[in-house]
Amino acid sequence: MSLEMEMPEGLNLEALFAVRRIAWLRRQRVTRIIIDGDKLRQAREATGLTMRALAERIGVSAPYLCDLEKNRRTATDATILKLIDALKEPQE
């Protein structure tokens, strides 16, 4: 059985992307996490990173990150964990 879960309204990326949360979702048999592209973009902009800079930081292409922000693709767990680290603090 495959379950999907969309990001609940009002939940920020950092809360959703916590490693413990992903582990809990896996134990609940959630097989795919769908992030809201608009919230991903807002989180990226809040840190002061350009799309290209964030893509380089997490090791993906800018077009892939663009697709995530436009809800055309879903992120892998590995990409989600990299996004957690990259979006934790504003960049100077």
Secondary structure, 3 states (H helix, E strand, C coil): CCEEEECCCCCCHHHHCCHHHHHHHHHCCEEEEECCHHHHHHHHHHHCCCHHHHHHHHCCCHHHHHHHHCCCCCCCHHHHHHHHHHCCCCCC
